[in-house]
């Protein structure tokens, strides 16, 4: 029987067919400020050590299934017990594992990281969203009410939040933790740029799961996400983790890179200082409103046509994230904090574009 591709596509779950794939702009540019990447590579000496570690990785064998050495290194850096840790191929895989294990409905504030909703819908789970306040803070009462009404099984709270950049108030998060019958996932992908964390409170809240990642601190290419929760919760999530999900090269590279922790910490300190400088400069820029941030990016509102500004920057070889669409982010762009030279170039071109409109 001959089948057409359209007939095969028809067999795909309706929930998946209704999705739009996560879009990554691959336009070649001279300054890339769209993806919250650390702009600094490791020093040459560190790269040589990294190359030596990779050359000795036994690629003919399966990797350590639980990445014990890498867990130990991460645990030492962030004070996380290895037996309370699960690693994933980026935080995305861990988000998927959480939804696979707990099911839905899945509740998340809006706007927030797109992969919570994309992953839940791909797994045919209902998604419930609750708007943030006008100041982009968490509306705890609305979240609790909606969670109870829908029977939500997972609540995702990105704090600091992407794309708004702010960390939710402690009182609001605590209120949600204490008043919902759901797993509450606090995604701290940008913890290193904030310095404030819910991790020390983990033992007080058995329904809390904390996510972090090595991507934002300068190791995005390794795709290593980190989950920590109560041991019993980690045991259940481990049942849906794919075997050998952290490959041998990522484990070897991660170990070598984390031996350069001082270098990574110095880079983060520079980026935090640059964030303050760029924020202050944008406050002085007519037609632009920057929002406070505890991340390695700034959300900015453009008084005039934000999409037109985005396109003009792109023509000049500077790529930022265009968030200009109907809703709370109308008129907004998101810019990653780059090197001092990149930030100056972005600011100079932004002001030039705005002055010509």
Secondary structure, 3 states (H helix, E strand, C coil): CCCCHHHHHCCCCHHHHCCCCCCCCCCCCCEECCCCCCCCCCCHHHHHHHHHHHHCCCCCCCCCCCCHHHHHHHHHHHCCCHHHEEEEEHHHHHHHHHHHHHCCCEEEEECCCHHHHHHHHHCCCCEEEEECCCCCCCCHHHHHHHHHHHCCCEEEEECCCCCCCCCCCHHHHHHHHHHCCCEEEEECCCHHHHCCCCHHHHHHCCCEEEEEECHHHHHHHHCEEEEECCHHHHHHHHCCCCCCCCCHHHHHHHHHHHCCHHHHHHHHHHHHHHHHHHHHHHHCCCCEEECCCCCCEEEEEECCCHHHHHHHHHHCCEECEECCCCCCCCCEEEEECCCHHHHHHHHHHHHHHHHHC
